[in-house]
Amino acid sequence: MLPTTQGYTDFLVRTAAVGDFVELTAALLPCIWGYAEIAERLTGAERPTDERYLRWIAMYASSEFAELAGWARELTDHAGEEVGAAGRDRARRAFLTSSRYELAFWQMAWAGEHWLA
């Protein structure tokens, strides 16, 4: 794994191991929601010529994946209703951290990140 992927994965594993349910759902949500949003937007853009990209877009722009993303948002919202303000704050921080890792993940791919040594 490259540094960003390693850091993101370690964050998710730590959240699953020591966080609570609402933190975990919030930490996973940016990936699911983000992929659905990105793929939906890409369906209206110029089609890539590489079959792998076409398959990626088709999978994540599917109605089934959009339904999964909606379910994940609802699950996170419902879990947030079940905890107090402190739990919602932990979930918010997990969501923001994961969102930042998602951005870093895409930037990593774009910039060609690599380990320095």
C-alpha positions in Angstrom: 0.0 0.0 0.0 1.1 3.5 -0.6 1.3 6.0 2.3 -2.1 7.5 1.9 -3.8 4.2 1.5 -2.0 2.8 4.5 -3.0 5.8 6.7 -6.6 5.6 5.6 -6.8 1.9 6.2 -5.1 2.2 9.6 -7.7 4.9 10.5 -10.6 2.7 9.5 -9.2 -0.3 11.4 -8.6 1.8 14.5 -12.1 3.2 14.3 -13.6 -0.2 14.0 -11.5 -1.5 16.9 -11.9 1.2 19.4 -14.7 3.4 18.2 -18.4 2.9 18.6 -21.0 2.0 15.9 -21.9 5.5 15.0 -18.2 6.4 14.6 -17.7 3.4 12.3 -20.7 4.1 10.1 -19.6 7.8 9.9 -16.0 6.8 9.0 -17.2 4.4 6.2 -19.8 6.8 4.8 -17.6 9.1 2.7 -16.2 6.3 0.6 -19.6 4.8 -0.2 -21.3 8.2 -0.7 -18.4 9.7 -2.6 -18.1 6.8 -5.0 -21.8 7.0 -5.8 -21.6 10.8 -6.3 -18.5 10.7 -8.5 -19.7 7.8 -10.7 -23.1 9.5 -11.2 -21.3 12.7 -12.4 -19.0 10.7 -14.6 -22.0 9.1 -16.4 -22.7 12.5 -17.9 -19.1 13.2 -18.9 -17.1 12.1 -21.9 -16.8 8.3 -21.8 -13.3 7.0 -21.1 -11.9 4.6 -23.7 -10.4 2.2 -21.1 -12.9 -0.6 -20.3 -11.8 -0.7 -16.7 -13.0 2.8 -16.1 -16.2 2.1 -17.9 -16.9 -0.9 -15.6 -16.0 1.2 -12.5 -18.4 3.9 -13.5 -21.2 1.5 -14.4 -20.8 -0.4 -11.1 -20.8 2.7 -8.8 -23.4 4.6 -10.9 -25.8 1.7 -10.7 -29.2 2.1 -9.0 -28.2 -0.7 -6.6 -25.1 1.2 -5.5 -27.0 4.4 -5.2 -29.5 2.5 -3.0 -26.7 1.2 -0.8 -25.3 4.7 -0.4 -28.7 6.0 0.6 -29.0 3.2 3.1 -25.6 4.0 4.5 -26.6 7.7 5.0 -29.8 6.7 6.7 -28.0 4.2 8.9 -25.5 6.8 10.0 -28.2 9.4 10.6 -30.2 6.8 12.7 -27.2 5.8 14.6 -26.5 9.5 15.4 -30.0 9.8 16.8 -29.3 7.0 19.2 -26.3 8.7 20.9 -25.8 11.9 22.7 -24.0 15.1 21.7 -20.6 13.5 22.5 -21.3 10.5 20.2 -22.4 12.8 17.4 -19.3 14.8 17.8 -17.1 11.7 17.5 -19.1 10.7 14.4 -18.6 14.1 12.9 -14.9 14.0 13.5 -14.7 10.4 12.0 -16.7 11.6 8.9 -14.5 14.6 8.4 -11.3 12.6 8.9 -12.5 9.9 6.4 -13.5 12.6 4.0 -10.1 14.1 4.1 -8.5 10.7 3.5 -10.9 10.2 0.5 -9.6 13.5 -1.0 -6.0 12.5 -0.2 -6.7 9.1 -1.8 -7.8 10.6 -5.1 -4.9 13.1 -5.0 -2.5 10.2 -4.4 -3.7 8.5 -7.5 -3.5 11.7 -9.6 -0.1 12.7 -8.4 1.5 9.2 -8.5 2.4 9.0 -4.8 5.1 6.6 -3.8 7.1 5.7 -0.7 10.3 7.8 -0.4 12.5 5.0 0.6 
